């Protein structure tokens, strides 16, 4: 197991091809996918041919960055994933934080714990200057995670289906949500000041 980061309760390890079943189970829960694509399950073929290979390439291309499986240390159970990826390949000092956890893991502080650990690693070890994260405006739980991790609201915008596909989210044909998306951010200097 390639460990990327360890927290009090989590082990963040590199995803492998063997995680296809874990990702399929995660993305098959309509509640997990609710604010991502309206609750549509991700077809296994999309995970195996598009999403997982994209996640694996990202981890190979950017040492220290990528997408990690979140495993509960006590049980060894797959809880979901975290991503910490450069926004622009040419400038890896601005990274995007992402997370997707199984419903059974919600409300237990895992998302905040993993997010804080990745932010700390980015600012102290990887030369990151700014961390951003985004979600659908009505996803109050995800917004609270961002706020607890120290990020602050910086803008409201609108995702397109192409944006979502680039983030590793399956989106069936049709309209997007009727609503806006929000972006949160945290600069290194603000993180150090709050430290």
C-alpha positions as CSV (number, residue, x, y, z in Angstrom):
1,X,0.0,0.0,0.0
2,X,1.5,3.3,-1.1
3,X,0.8,5.7,1.9
4,X,0.4,9.3,0.9
5,X,-0.6,10.7,4.3
6,X,-1.7,9.5,7.7
7,X,-4.0,11.4,10.1
8,X,-5.3,10.4,13.5
9,X,-8.1,8.2,12.0
10,X,-7.3,8.0,8.3
11,X,-4.7,6.6,6.0
12,X,-4.7,8.3,2.6
13,X,-3.1,5.9,0.1
14,X,-2.6,6.1,-3.6
15,X,-5.5,4.7,-5.6
16,X,-4.8,1.6,-7.6
17,X,-6.6,-0.3,-10.4
18,X,-7.9,-2.6,-7.7
19,X,-10.0,0.4,-6.4
20,X,-12.5,0.2,-9.3
21,X,-15.0,-1.7,-7.2
22,X,-14.7,0.8,-4.4
23,X,-15.2,3.7,-6.7
24,X,-18.2,2.0,-8.4
25,X,-19.8,1.4,-5.0
26,X,-19.2,5.0,-3.9
27,X,-20.6,6.5,-7.1
28,X,-23.6,4.2,-7.1
29,X,-25.1,5.9,-4.1
30,X,-27.7,8.5,-5.2
31,X,-27.1,10.6,-2.1
32,X,-23.3,10.7,-2.7
33,X,-23.9,11.8,-6.3
34,X,-26.8,14.2,-5.5
35,X,-25.0,17.5,-5.7
36,X,-22.6,16.2,-8.4
37,X,-24.9,15.0,-11.1
38,X,-28.4,14.9,-9.6
39,X,-28.0,11.4,-8.1
40,X,-27.2,9.4,-11.2
41,X,-24.9,6.4,-10.6
42,X,-21.7,6.3,-12.5
43,X,-21.6,3.4,-15.0
44,X,-18.8,0.9,-14.2
45,X,-17.5,1.4,-17.7
46,X,-17.0,5.1,-17.1
47,X,-15.1,4.4,-13.9
48,X,-12.8,1.7,-15.5
49,X,-12.2,3.5,-18.8
50,X,-12.2,7.2,-17.8
51,X,-12.3,8.2,-14.2
52,X,-9.9,5.7,-12.5
53,X,-7.3,6.1,-15.3
54,X,-7.5,9.9,-15.0
55,X,-7.0,9.7,-11.3
56,X,-4.0,7.3,-11.7
57,X,-2.4,9.6,-14.4
58,X,-2.7,12.6,-12.1
59,X,-0.9,10.8,-9.3
60,X,1.9,9.7,-11.6
61,X,2.3,13.1,-13.2
62,X,2.6,15.3,-10.1
63,X,4.8,13.9,-7.3
64,X,3.2,14.6,-3.9
65,X,-0.2,15.5,-5.5
66,X,-3.0,13.3,-6.8
67,X,-6.0,11.3,-5.7
68,X,-5.9,9.1,-2.6
69,X,-8.2,6.4,-1.3
70,X,-9.3,7.3,2.2
71,X,-9.1,4.3,4.5
72,X,-10.3,4.2,8.1
73,X,-7.2,3.1,10.1
74,X,-9.1,1.2,12.7
75,X,-11.1,-1.0,10.3
76,X,-9.2,-0.8,7.0
77,X,-12.5,0.2,5.4
78,X,-12.5,2.2,2.2
79,X,-14.4,5.5,3.0
80,X,-13.9,7.4,-0.3
81,X,-11.3,9.6,-1.8
82,X,-9.5,12.9,-1.5
83,X,-7.9,14.8,-4.3
84,X,-5.2,17.5,-4.2
85,X,-4.3,18.4,-7.7
86,X,-2.7,21.4,-9.5
87,X,-5.3,23.6,-11.2
88,X,-2.9,24.3,-14.0
89,X,-0.1,21.8,-14.9
90,X,2.3,24.7,-15.6
91,X,1.8,26.2,-12.2
92,X,1.5,23.6,-9.4
93,X,1.4,26.3,-6.7
94,X,-2.4,26.6,-6.9
95,X,-4.2,23.3,-6.2
96,X,-7.7,22.1,-6.0
97,X,-8.9,20.1,-3.0
98,X,-11.7,17.6,-3.5
99,X,-13.3,14.8,-1.6
100,X,-16.0,12.2,-2.0
101,X,-16.9,10.0,1.0
102,X,-19.4,7.1,1.5
103,X,-22.6,8.2,3.2
104,X,-21.8,6.0,6.2
105,X,-18.7,8.3,6.8
106,X,-20.6,11.5,6.7
107,X,-20.9,13.7,9.8
108,X,-18.0,12.1,11.5
109,X,-15.3,14.7,10.7
110,X,-13.4,12.6,8.2
111,X,-13.7,15.1,5.4
112,X,-12.4,18.0,7.5
113,X,-9.6,15.8,8.9
114,X,-8.4,14.7,5.5
115,X,-8.8,18.2,4.0
116,X,-6.8,19.9,6.8
117,X,-4.0,17.3,6.5
118,X,-3.7,17.8,2.7
119,X,-3.7,21.6,3.1
120,X,-1.0,21.3,5.7
121,X,1.1,19.0,3.5
122,X,0.6,21.4,0.5
123,X,1.7,24.5,2.4
124,X,4.6,22.9,4.4
125,X,6.1,20.3,1.9
126,X,4.9,20.9,-1.6
127,X,5.3,24.7,-2.2
128,X,1.6,25.3,-2.6
129,X,0.6,29.0,-2.4
130,X,-3.2,28.7,-2.8
131,X,-5.8,26.0,-2.2
132,X,-9.2,26.2,-3.8
133,X,-12.3,23.9,-3.6
134,X,-15.8,24.1,-5.1
135,X,-19.2,22.7,-4.7
136,X,-22.9,23.3,-5.6
137,X,-24.2,26.2,-3.6
138,X,-26.9,24.1,-1.9
139,X,-24.3,21.5,-0.7
140,X,-24.2,22.9,2.9
141,X,-22.3,20.0,4.3
142,X,-19.4,20.3,1.8
143,X,-19.3,24.1,2.3
144,X,-19.0,23.5,6.1
145,X,-16.0,21.2,5.5
146,X,-14.3,23.9,3.4
147,X,-14.9,26.5,6.1
148,X,-13.7,24.2,8.9
149,X,-10.6,23.6,6.9
150,X,-9.9,27.3,6.7
151,X,-11.1,28.1,3.2
152,X,-13.3,31.2,2.6
153,X,-15.9,31.9,-0.1
154,X,-14.4,33.8,-3.0
155,X,-16.9,33.5,-5.9
156,X,-20.0,32.1,-7.3
157,X,-20.0,30.6,-10.8
158,X,-21.5,27.9,-13.0
159,X,-20.0,24.5,-13.8
160,X,-20.5,23.1,-17.2
161,X,-20.8,19.3,-18.0
162,X,-17.3,19.5,-19.4
163,X,-16.0,21.0,-16.1
164,X,-17.6,18.1,-14.2
165,X,-16.2,15.5,-16.5
166,X,-12.7,17.0,-16.0
167,X,-13.1,16.6,-12.3
168,X,-13.8,12.9,-12.5
169,X,-17.6,13.1,-12.2
170,X,-19.9,11.2,-14.6
171,X,-22.6,13.5,-15.9
172,X,-25.5,12.0,-17.9
173,X,-26.9,14.0,-20.8
174,X,-29.3,16.7,-19.7
175,X,-29.4,20.0,-17.9
176,X,-27.3,20.9,-15.0
177,X,-28.7,22.0,-11.6
178,X,-30.8,25.1,-11.5
179,X,-28.4,27.0,-9.3
180,X,-24.9,28.2,-8.9
181,X,-21.6,26.7,-7.8
182,X,-19.3,28.3,-5.2
183,X,-15.6,28.4,-4.9
184,X,-13.7,28.7,-1.7
185,X,-10.0,29.4,-1.3
186,X,-7.1,29.7,1.2
187,X,-3.8,31.4,0.7
188,X,-0.6,30.2,2.4
189,X,-0.2,33.6,4.2
190,X,-3.7,33.4,5.6
191,X,-3.1,29.8,6.7
192,X,0.2,30.7,8.4
193,X,-1.4,33.7,10.1
194,X,-4.3,31.5,11.5
195,X,-1.8,28.7,12.5
